[in-house]
Amino acid sequence: MREQAARLAQATRELVAYIENNQVYDKLADCGCGLYDSYRTDAFEAVLAAAKAALKEMEAVLPGA
């Protein structure tokens, strides 16, 4: 089980890093001039924050995860 938890922690770490480093957004707004403004909704930000918090807790329980 420890091995699976370590793999889950690594996958979560990589997913969060990808979302943050590649500027992944979940909404687009039409600016009216042919351009779009992309942004993250509060719900998306909350999910990212929850994933980071859960990862931090898991890393505390599983050193080296």
C-alpha positions as CSV (number, residue, x, y, z in Angstrom):
1,M,0.0,0.0,0.0
2,R,2.9,2.3,0.8
3,E,4.2,1.9,-2.8
4,Q,0.8,2.8,-4.3
5,A,0.5,5.8,-2.0
6,A,4.0,7.0,-3.1
7,R,3.0,6.6,-6.8
8,L,-0.2,8.5,-6.2
9,A,1.8,11.3,-4.4
10,Q,4.2,11.5,-7.4
11,A,1.4,11.6,-9.9
12,T,-0.4,14.3,-8.0
13,R,2.8,16.3,-7.7
14,E,3.3,16.0,-11.5
15,L,-0.3,16.9,-12.3
16,V,-0.3,20.0,-10.1
17,A,3.1,21.1,-11.5
18,Y,1.8,20.7,-15.1
19,I,-1.3,22.7,-14.4
20,E,0.7,25.5,-12.8
21,N,3.7,25.5,-15.3
22,N,1.6,25.3,-18.4
23,Q,-1.0,27.9,-17.4
24,V,-4.0,25.5,-17.6
25,Y,-7.3,27.3,-17.2
26,D,-10.9,26.1,-17.2
27,K,-12.7,29.2,-18.5
28,L,-12.5,31.6,-21.4
29,A,-14.1,35.0,-21.7
30,D,-14.7,36.7,-25.0
31,C,-13.2,40.2,-24.8
32,G,-15.2,41.3,-27.8
33,C,-12.2,42.3,-30.0
34,G,-11.4,38.8,-31.2
35,L,-9.3,38.0,-28.2
36,Y,-10.0,35.7,-25.3
37,D,-9.2,36.0,-21.6
38,S,-8.5,32.7,-20.0
39,Y,-8.8,32.2,-16.2
40,R,-9.4,29.7,-13.5
41,T,-12.7,29.6,-11.7
42,D,-12.8,29.6,-7.9
43,A,-13.8,25.9,-8.0
44,F,-10.7,25.0,-10.1
45,E,-8.5,26.9,-7.7
46,A,-10.1,25.2,-4.7
47,V,-9.4,21.8,-6.3
48,L,-5.8,22.7,-6.9
49,A,-5.4,23.9,-3.3
50,A,-7.0,20.7,-2.0
51,A,-4.7,18.6,-4.0
52,K,-1.7,20.5,-2.7
53,A,-2.9,20.2,0.9
54,A,-3.6,16.4,0.5
55,L,-0.1,16.0,-1.1
56,K,1.5,17.8,1.8
57,E,-0.3,15.6,4.3
58,M,0.7,12.4,2.4
59,E,4.3,13.5,2.2
60,A,4.4,14.1,6.0
61,V,3.1,10.6,6.6
62,L,5.2,8.9,3.9
63,P,8.7,10.4,4.0
64,G,10.4,10.1,0.6
65,A,7.1,9.8,-1.2
